[in-house]
Structure formats: structure tokens, C-alpha cells
């Protein structure tokens, strides 16, 4: 049994699109809120937390809806198609409002920006779960660790594409002395990345056909199905499995809370405390992404051999150590040092 790497890469374009968007969102929206709209960190922090709050409701909702969907193009692709196109249309308005507010500040522009941002977050929430579910839907269980490594790799590629363009467009030499930075070009580039990724998925991934093949495989290998208890005509998860799942989900929640707290505010911190240009801040995150890209495939192979549990624990521990080291650094020094790039590589690995 061998993973279809080419197919998994093609499926991964959905996550590439999502990662490119969120990397840009976390990188630029805090800067726009604090620099253009002059919000303090508390108010802008509440707005930046909105995507995670919405995700608590939207991800399980649309994941469940897509589970029950049956269309000619599949269960997941309709959501990915609608979500991507709608997100590209909505996000195009953000830099327009940003530039317009700077030129002539008016309250209605701020309100319009926040409303548009809310609509965009809802749109992104409609297709993240379906996009992430597509790979395990069509991949045999023993190969999902390797498949997940490739999906994460594709996500890292999406993030690093944005970061490279951002580093070039908004370097210190290009932004120094500017009263306002026009982010419209980078929004257009990310929109293009998302649309290209969508076209790859639409034309090269036949979800219904892949589902048929997966159903045939499962019928031939029933021993790989997760143990369940039959209650009436429904399957019920055993208590010990449910307990493990609960703690697994809690652990995922906590490490995402920690990671997102850093990445959401890194661009603001780097530009404010270290006097870096937006492109310089992006370079740091690019290096972290490079560390991730180099490690995803080897880590997937390691997880297949030593187990996912041990691998996850090691990664979470390394991430905590890296963040604590960064915290100590900020207590001792008030400027950026190149040695921090090593720390960013380790964060990517974690």
C-alpha cells in the first residue's frame, strides 16, 4: 500500500489557499487596525479574536453540513468553490477602505471595514472544515499520517508564498518614511494564489470518483475501521475512546491558542518594538515556514514509525520551549538579533 503523493499534493491546494489567506490576515490586518484606524491593542485584539470565536461555531456547523451533502462534484468541493470565490470578492474591498480612510477619515468607512471583515471571516469559516476533511475522506487510514504531512506542507507553501511576496513588496527600503502603506498589491497577489489553487482543485481532483475507490478499499479492509459499539441502528464511540478524543481536542485547542497569540501580533510587535519594516517581520515568519517545509515529510514518516502521540508531544514541548526562550529574550534585549532566526527555524520544526 502506497500513498498517492501526486493526488495528495493536488488535494493540498485547498489548504494552500487557506494558509496563504490566514498568513496575510494575521500579518496585515493588525497593522491596518492599529496604524490606519488608530485602534489600541485591546480593541484591535477583540476584532482579531473574532475569527477564532466564529470558528467555534462555523467549523463544526459546515463540517457537518458537508458530511450530509451529496452533489455531482462531491461533498466538499461545493463549499471550497463557493467559499474561495466569495472570500476573494470580499477581501478585495479591505485595502480599498484602508486607503480611503487614510486619505479622508470617516466613521462610516471604519464601520464598513469591520462589517466587511466580519463577512469575510464567516465566508472563510464555511469551507475550512470541508477542505481539511477532503484528504482523509479519500485516503486509507494507515496512510493518513503521511497524507497529513503533505497537506501541512502545502499549507506551509501557501504561507511562504505570501511571506516572500510581502518581504519583497514591503521591505524597509520601500516603506521607510511612508505615512501610509498601500497593501492593495499584496491582497491582489493572495487573491490570485487562492484562485489558482481553486482551479487546480476543480480540474484535477475528481472527488466522487475518489470516494468510490475509497469505499471499495474500506469494504476490502474492514479491520481498519475504528472500533465502535452498535446502539440500535447507530454507531457509538466507546467511553475510553471518547475520553482520549476529548483530551486530544483540548490539547489542539491550547497549542493553537498559544501559537495564534504569537503569530497574530508578531507583525505589530516587530514593527513597533524592533522598528522592523513589514517585509522584515515577514522574513522572520518565512524562515519559520521554511523550517516547517523541510520538516513536514520527515516528521510524517517519524509519526508513522514511532506513533503520532509521541511525535505530537515532542512537537508541542519544543514549541513551548521556543516561545519561552523568546519571552526571556524580550526581557533582556530590546532589538532584533540574527540569532533569533535559529529560533524561528525550530518553531517551524515544532
Buried (B, 14 or more C-beta within 10 A) or exposed (E): EEBBEEBBBBBBBBBBBBBBBBBBBBBBBBBBBBBBBEBEBEEBBEBBEBBBEBBEEBBEEBBEBBEEBEEEBBBBBBBBBBBBBBBBEBBBBBBBBBBBBBEEEEEEBBEBBBEBBBBBBBBBBBBBBBBBBBBBBBBBBEBBBBBBBBBBBBBBBBBBBBBBBBBEBBBEEEBEEEEEBBBBEBBBBBBEBBBEBBEBBBEEBBBEEBBEEBEEBEEEEEEEEEEEEEEEEEEEBEEEBEEEEEEEEEEEEEBEEBBBBBBBBBBBBBBBEBEBBBBBBBBBBBBBBBBBBBBBBEBBEBBBEEEBEEBBEBBBEBBEBBBEBBEEBEEEEEEBEEEBBEBBBBBBBB
